[in-house]
Amino acid sequence: MDIARPTVILRPMRTDFDILIAGGGLNGPALALALADAGLSVAVADARPADARAGDAFDGRAYALALASQRLLAALGLWPELAPNAQEIRKVEATQGAPGEGAGPFGLHFDGAELEEGRLGYMLEDRFLYRALLAAMQGRVTHLPGLSVTGQEAEGAAIRATLSDGRSISGRLLVGADGRQSGVAARAGIRRIGHDYGQIALVAAVDHELPHEGTAHQYFMPTGPLAILPLPGNRSSIVWSEAEASARAIMELPDDEFLAVLRPRFGDFLGEIRLAGPRFSYPLNLTLAERYFAPRVALVGDAAHGVHPIAGQGLNLGLRDVAVLAEVLVAARRRGEDIGADLVLARYQDWRRPDATALALGMDGVNALFSNANPLLRTAREIGMGLVDAIPPLRRGFMRQAAGLSLEPMPRLLTGRRL
């Protein structure tokens, strides 16, 4: 994919940095580290203060890391620090049901033992991942905390970005890693398509009596899916999607009443449960950028594709963007090309957009299929899940997709190799 288009040779021009990145969440720093390790100079404008998420307090926010994403973090040198706080995902159980009824008779049962890797991925708390990325940037990347990109202008073989403190910096490429409401994309004239789900995700963590044994559970209910994701110890993270009005009412409840509503949905398979930290909520929508690049601009992560949290693939899709864009840019740089040229950025789009769009629309379809109480559809869903579960090659194909092992061609960073 990297050599599918003609080359554009770089014209000498002085800039402050090779790459400017707007957004200091997770994808931006990961991309910055990958590029810096390959010898490019990178600046990251991060709207949050340096210590915004670097504290030690547990708050329940966590990510399901596919195996490919874990390998990328290993290639960046971060995994030895992260591994002690990570929880293996050994199995995934996906079923449908309704509050108080328990799981349906058929479902999907994914066991990492069927893969040569022996696991499906890892759960990792936000605080540990963000802190590791922040620390790793020191001395390798120019980190600009508390500053956002408020303006941009392409100037021939460079782009100039205006920062929120009035300063401006220049680079050969500006990467928008600034989320679903990407200012970089909007200023570049990149339009978005999508729709609201009419759902709100409720996020929290719970302590429970019994061990989860590294099993993640996905319950599909008429009002939206509930994910129960294993954390270290007898603790799990929940991502609970509900219709907007109901979700707002549930969020306003005191903790004991919140748990009373959650318990019939959660079930009793892990014994008694209690909240282990604060609760969060955010509205759910699908938003896809019509293009992944514009002159001297590229998009990664939610700036390119904001998806439903089913299967926890949002961060994994962003890290796939990071791996592909880094590989395309580093290869172009080594050939003496202009790394911000449209022909170079088109290689990134050609490699990433089909996979990301297919997964986004697939999750959109799954949510539409399962988030209803139609009895005929319920029966069809039961039959469909039972058939997939009964066919080992098909089941393993779904597992490899979820683990991020099916992308073709596979970028080096997702195999654990440095660029």
PEJONOR-V299430 format. One record per residue. N is the residue number from 1. PSI is psi in degrees with one decimal (none if undefined). BURIAL is I if it has 9 or more other ideal C-beta (glycine too) atoms within 8 Angstrom, else O. Layout:
# PEJONOR-V299430
n=N psi=PSI burial=BURIAL
n=N psi=PSI burial=BURIAL
This chain:
# PEJONOR-V299430
n=1 psi=-30.0 burial=I
n=2 psi=-22.0 burial=I
n=3 psi=24.1 burial=O
n=4 psi=-12.5 burial=O
n=5 psi=162.4 burial=O
n=6 psi=158.3 burial=O
n=7 psi=157.2 burial=O
n=8 psi=113.9 burial=I
n=9 psi=137.2 burial=O
n=10 psi=132.9 burial=I
n=11 psi=128.3 burial=O
n=12 psi=131.3 burial=O
n=13 psi=131.8 burial=O
n=14 psi=131.9 burial=O
n=15 psi=163.3 burial=I
n=16 psi=-37.2 burial=O
n=17 psi=162.4 burial=I
n=18 psi=-46.5 burial=I
n=19 psi=134.0 burial=I
n=20 psi=135.4 burial=I
n=21 psi=124.8 burial=I
n=22 psi=112.6 burial=I
n=23 psi=118.2 burial=I
n=24 psi=27.9 burial=I
n=25 psi=-94.7 burial=I
n=26 psi=-47.4 burial=I
n=27 psi=-40.4 burial=I
n=28 psi=-53.9 burial=I
n=29 psi=-38.1 burial=I
n=30 psi=-44.1 burial=I
n=31 psi=-42.2 burial=I
n=32 psi=-43.7 burial=I
n=33 psi=-42.1 burial=I
n=34 psi=-42.4 burial=I
n=35 psi=-40.3 burial=I
n=36 psi=-39.0 burial=I
n=37 psi=-25.5 burial=I
n=38 psi=6.1 burial=I
n=39 psi=5.9 burial=O
n=40 psi=148.8 burial=I
n=41 psi=132.4 burial=O
n=42 psi=139.1 burial=I
n=43 psi=136.9 burial=I
n=44 psi=115.9 burial=I
n=45 psi=116.3 burial=I
n=46 psi=112.9 burial=I
n=47 psi=-23.3 burial=I
n=48 psi=153.3 burial=I
n=49 psi=159.8 burial=O
n=50 psi=-30.9 burial=I
n=51 psi=21.2 burial=O
n=52 psi=-40.5 burial=O
n=53 psi=24.0 burial=I
n=54 psi=10.4 burial=I
n=55 psi=174.9 burial=O
n=56 psi=-7.5 burial=O
n=57 psi=133.7 burial=O
n=58 psi=129.1 burial=O
n=59 psi=2.7 burial=I
n=60 psi=-12.5 burial=I
n=61 psi=129.0 burial=I
n=62 psi=165.4 burial=I
n=63 psi=144.2 burial=I
n=64 psi=108.9 burial=I
n=65 psi=119.6 burial=I
n=66 psi=159.2 burial=I
n=67 psi=-39.3 burial=I
n=68 psi=-37.5 burial=I
n=69 psi=-40.0 burial=I
n=70 psi=-38.2 burial=I
n=71 psi=-35.7 burial=I
n=72 psi=-45.0 burial=I
n=73 psi=-33.9 burial=I
n=74 psi=-40.9 burial=I
n=75 psi=-29.3 burial=I
n=76 psi=-0.9 burial=I
n=77 psi=13.7 burial=O
n=78 psi=-21.9 burial=I
n=79 psi=-37.6 burial=I
n=80 psi=-35.8 burial=O
n=81 psi=-33.8 burial=O
n=82 psi=-31.6 burial=I
n=83 psi=-41.9 burial=O
n=84 psi=-21.2 burial=O
n=85 psi=6.6 burial=O
n=86 psi=148.5 burial=I
n=87 psi=122.9 burial=I
n=88 psi=139.3 burial=I
n=89 psi=107.7 burial=I
n=90 psi=-31.8 burial=I
n=91 psi=156.6 burial=I
n=92 psi=129.2 burial=I
n=93 psi=120.0 burial=I
n=94 psi=118.5 burial=I
n=95 psi=169.8 burial=I
n=96 psi=160.4 burial=I
n=97 psi=-161.6 burial=I
n=98 psi=156.0 burial=O
n=99 psi=128.4 burial=O
n=100 psi=-8.2 burial=O
n=101 psi=-18.6 burial=O
n=102 psi=179.1 burial=O
n=103 psi=151.8 burial=I
n=104 psi=170.2 burial=I
n=105 psi=-20.8 burial=O
n=106 psi=155.4 burial=I
n=107 psi=-175.6 burial=I
n=108 psi=134.0 burial=I
n=109 psi=104.3 burial=I
n=110 psi=125.9 burial=I
n=111 psi=119.2 burial=O
n=112 psi=-19.2 burial=I
n=113 psi=-19.3 burial=O
n=114 psi=-14.3 burial=I
n=115 psi=150.6 burial=I
n=116 psi=-22.8 burial=O
n=117 psi=-20.3 burial=O
n=118 psi=2.0 burial=O
n=119 psi=165.1 burial=I
n=120 psi=-19.6 burial=I
n=121 psi=-157.6 burial=I
n=122 psi=153.1 burial=I
n=123 psi=136.1 burial=I
n=124 psi=132.0 burial=I
n=125 psi=147.2 burial=I
n=126 psi=-42.6 burial=I
n=127 psi=-37.3 burial=I
n=128 psi=-41.0 burial=I
n=129 psi=-47.3 burial=I
n=130 psi=-42.9 burial=I
n=131 psi=-40.3 burial=I
n=132 psi=-41.8 burial=I
n=133 psi=-41.6 burial=I
n=134 psi=-46.4 burial=I
n=135 psi=-39.0 burial=O
n=136 psi=-26.9 burial=I
n=137 psi=-23.7 burial=I
n=138 psi=122.8 burial=O
n=139 psi=-10.0 burial=O
n=140 psi=-27.8 burial=I
n=141 psi=145.3 burial=I
n=142 psi=106.9 burial=O
n=143 psi=128.1 burial=I
n=144 psi=77.3 burial=I
n=145 psi=150.5 burial=I
n=146 psi=12.6 burial=O
n=147 psi=140.1 burial=I
n=148 psi=161.8 burial=I
n=149 psi=121.6 burial=I
n=150 psi=-9.6 burial=O
n=151 psi=158.6 burial=O
n=152 psi=149.1 burial=I
n=153 psi=120.2 burial=O
n=154 psi=133.6 burial=I
n=155 psi=83.2 burial=O
n=156 psi=-115.9 burial=O
n=157 psi=20.2 burial=I
n=158 psi=169.3 burial=I
n=159 psi=138.8 burial=I
n=160 psi=129.2 burial=I
n=161 psi=134.1 burial=I
n=162 psi=131.0 burial=I
n=163 psi=163.8 burial=I
n=164 psi=-13.6 burial=O
n=165 psi=6.4 burial=O
n=166 psi=-16.1 burial=O
n=167 psi=162.6 burial=O
n=168 psi=146.9 burial=O
n=169 psi=155.6 burial=I
n=170 psi=153.6 burial=I
n=171 psi=177.4 burial=I
n=172 psi=-19.3 burial=I
n=173 psi=139.2 burial=I
n=174 psi=124.1 burial=I
n=175 psi=124.5 burial=I
n=176 psi=106.7 burial=I
n=177 psi=38.0 burial=I
n=178 psi=29.4 burial=I
n=179 psi=-175.3 burial=I
n=180 psi=-27.0 burial=O
n=181 psi=41.0 burial=O
n=182 psi=116.2 burial=I
n=183 psi=-33.5 burial=I
n=184 psi=-46.8 burial=I
n=185 psi=-43.5 burial=I
n=186 psi=-44.7 burial=I
n=187 psi=-25.6 burial=O
n=188 psi=-1.3 burial=I
n=189 psi=20.0 burial=O
n=190 psi=116.7 burial=I
n=191 psi=163.8 burial=O
n=192 psi=150.7 burial=I
n=193 psi=158.7 burial=O
n=194 psi=-166.3 burial=O
n=195 psi=160.2 burial=O
n=196 psi=149.3 burial=O
n=197 psi=-10.6 burial=I
n=198 psi=22.6 burial=O
n=199 psi=155.5 burial=I
n=200 psi=136.6 burial=I
n=201 psi=127.3 burial=I
n=202 psi=124.8 burial=I
n=203 psi=131.6 burial=I
n=204 psi=177.1 burial=I
n=205 psi=148.6 burial=I
n=206 psi=144.2 burial=I
n=207 psi=146.5 burial=I
n=208 psi=158.3 burial=I
n=209 psi=-43.5 burial=O
n=210 psi=152.1 burial=O
n=211 psi=144.3 burial=O
n=212 psi=-15.1 burial=I
n=213 psi=31.5 burial=O
n=214 psi=21.7 burial=I
n=215 psi=129.7 burial=I
n=216 psi=141.2 burial=I
n=217 psi=136.7 burial=I
n=218 psi=110.0 burial=I
n=219 psi=126.2 burial=I
n=220 psi=115.0 burial=I
n=221 psi=161.0 burial=I
n=222 psi=-31.4 burial=O
n=223 psi=-4.1 burial=I
n=224 psi=162.6 burial=I
n=225 psi=152.9 burial=I
n=226 psi=120.8 burial=I
n=227 psi=132.7 burial=I
n=228 psi=111.9 burial=I
n=229 psi=128.1 burial=I
n=230 psi=134.5 burial=I
n=231 psi=167.3 burial=I
n=232 psi=142.0 burial=O
n=233 psi=-165.3 burial=O
n=234 psi=67.7 burial=I
n=235 psi=143.4 burial=I
n=236 psi=151.8 burial=I
n=237 psi=140.2 burial=I
n=238 psi=140.6 burial=I
n=239 psi=107.7 burial=I
n=240 psi=111.8 burial=I
n=241 psi=127.3 burial=I
n=242 psi=158.3 burial=I
n=243 psi=146.3 burial=I
n=244 psi=-52.0 burial=I
n=245 psi=-43.9 burial=O
n=246 psi=-42.4 burial=I
n=247 psi=-42.2 burial=I
n=248 psi=-41.4 burial=I
n=249 psi=-40.2 burial=O
n=250 psi=-39.1 burial=I
n=251 psi=-27.6 burial=I
n=252 psi=-10.4 burial=O
n=253 psi=149.4 burial=I
n=254 psi=164.7 burial=O
n=255 psi=-43.7 burial=O
n=256 psi=-36.3 burial=O
n=257 psi=-33.4 burial=O
n=258 psi=-46.8 burial=I
n=259 psi=-35.3 burial=I
n=260 psi=-34.2 burial=O
n=261 psi=-35.5 burial=I
n=262 psi=-39.2 burial=I
n=263 psi=-45.0 burial=I
n=264 psi=-26.3 burial=O
n=265 psi=-39.1 burial=I
n=266 psi=-39.9 burial=I
n=267 psi=-178.5 burial=I
n=268 psi=15.2 burial=O
n=269 psi=-17.0 burial=O
n=270 psi=15.7 burial=I
n=271 psi=-156.9 burial=O
n=272 psi=145.9 burial=O
n=273 psi=153.8 burial=I
n=274 psi=152.1 burial=O
n=275 psi=141.1 burial=I
n=276 psi=8.2 burial=I
n=277 psi=-170.0 burial=O
n=278 psi=165.8 burial=O
n=279 psi=148.3 burial=I
n=280 psi=160.6 burial=I
n=281 psi=150.4 burial=I
n=282 psi=143.5 burial=O
n=283 psi=150.4 burial=O
n=284 psi=134.9 burial=I
n=285 psi=165.5 burial=I
n=286 psi=125.5 burial=I
n=287 psi=119.6 burial=I
n=288 psi=128.9 burial=I
n=289 psi=137.1 burial=I
n=290 psi=-24.4 burial=O
n=291 psi=154.2 burial=O
n=292 psi=-0.8 burial=I
n=293 psi=160.0 burial=I
n=294 psi=176.2 burial=O
n=295 psi=116.1 burial=O
n=296 psi=19.9 burial=I
n=297 psi=138.6 burial=I
n=298 psi=152.6 burial=I
n=299 psi=143.1 burial=I
n=300 psi=160.0 burial=I
n=301 psi=-144.7 burial=I
n=302 psi=-20.8 burial=I
n=303 psi=-26.1 burial=I
n=304 psi=-33.9 burial=I
n=305 psi=110.1 burial=I
n=306 psi=121.8 burial=I
n=307 psi=168.3 burial=I
n=308 psi=145.0 burial=I
n=309 psi=5.0 burial=I
n=310 psi=131.1 burial=I
n=311 psi=2.7 burial=O
n=312 psi=39.4 burial=I
n=313 psi=-1.3 burial=I
n=314 psi=-54.1 burial=I
n=315 psi=-37.7 burial=I
n=316 psi=-40.3 burial=I
n=317 psi=-40.4 burial=I
n=318 psi=-40.4 burial=I
n=319 psi=-27.7 burial=I
n=320 psi=-41.4 burial=I
n=321 psi=-45.6 burial=I
n=322 psi=-47.8 burial=I
n=323 psi=-43.3 burial=I
n=324 psi=-46.8 burial=I
n=325 psi=-41.7 burial=I
n=326 psi=-43.5 burial=I
n=327 psi=-42.9 burial=I
n=328 psi=-44.9 burial=I
n=329 psi=-42.5 burial=I
n=330 psi=-41.9 burial=I
n=331 psi=-40.7 burial=I
n=332 psi=-42.5 burial=I
n=333 psi=-43.1 burial=I
n=334 psi=-23.6 burial=O
n=335 psi=-0.1 burial=O
n=336 psi=19.2 burial=O
n=337 psi=164.8 burial=I
n=338 psi=108.1 burial=I
n=339 psi=-13.7 burial=I
n=340 psi=5.3 burial=I
n=341 psi=149.4 burial=I
n=342 psi=-39.4 burial=O
n=343 psi=-30.6 burial=I
n=344 psi=-46.5 burial=I
n=345 psi=-27.7 burial=I
n=346 psi=-29.8 burial=I
n=347 psi=-39.9 burial=I
n=348 psi=-48.1 burial=I
n=349 psi=-43.2 burial=I
n=350 psi=-33.0 burial=I
n=351 psi=-41.1 burial=I
n=352 psi=-38.6 burial=I
n=353 psi=-42.2 burial=I
n=354 psi=-44.5 burial=O
n=355 psi=-48.8 burial=I
n=356 psi=-41.7 burial=I
n=357 psi=-41.8 burial=I
n=358 psi=-43.5 burial=O
n=359 psi=-41.4 burial=I
n=360 psi=-46.9 burial=I
n=361 psi=-31.9 burial=O
n=362 psi=-45.0 burial=O
n=363 psi=-35.6 burial=I
n=364 psi=-43.6 burial=I
n=365 psi=-39.8 burial=O
n=366 psi=-42.6 burial=I
n=367 psi=-42.3 burial=I
n=368 psi=-38.0 burial=O
n=369 psi=-38.5 burial=I
n=370 psi=-23.9 burial=I
n=371 psi=61.6 burial=I
n=372 psi=165.4 burial=O
n=373 psi=17.1 burial=O
n=374 psi=117.7 burial=O
n=375 psi=-33.1 burial=O
n=376 psi=-43.4 burial=O
n=377 psi=-36.1 burial=I
n=378 psi=-44.5 burial=I
n=379 psi=-43.5 burial=O
n=380 psi=-38.7 burial=O
n=381 psi=-42.6 burial=I
n=382 psi=-46.9 burial=I
n=383 psi=-44.7 burial=I
n=384 psi=-46.3 burial=O
n=385 psi=-38.0 burial=I
n=386 psi=-39.8 burial=I
n=387 psi=-45.4 burial=O
n=388 psi=-42.6 burial=I
n=389 psi=-27.4 burial=I
n=390 psi=-6.9 burial=O
n=391 psi=98.7 burial=O
n=392 psi=-46.0 burial=O
n=393 psi=-38.2 burial=O
n=394 psi=-41.9 burial=O
n=395 psi=-43.1 burial=I
n=396 psi=-32.1 burial=I
n=397 psi=-41.8 burial=I
n=398 psi=-39.7 burial=I
n=399 psi=-43.3 burial=I
n=400 psi=-35.1 burial=I
n=401 psi=-47.2 burial=I
n=402 psi=-32.6 burial=I
n=403 psi=-2.5 burial=I
n=404 psi=22.9 burial=I
n=405 psi=4.5 burial=I
n=406 psi=1.2 burial=O
n=407 psi=131.7 burial=I
n=408 psi=130.0 burial=O
n=409 psi=157.0 burial=O
n=410 psi=120.3 burial=I
n=411 psi=152.3 burial=I
n=412 psi=-44.1 burial=I
n=413 psi=-29.9 burial=I
n=414 psi=-5.2 burial=I
n=415 psi=1.8 burial=I
n=416 psi=5.9 burial=O
n=417 psi=144.0 burial=O
n=418 psi=160.7 burial=O
n=419 psi=none burial=I
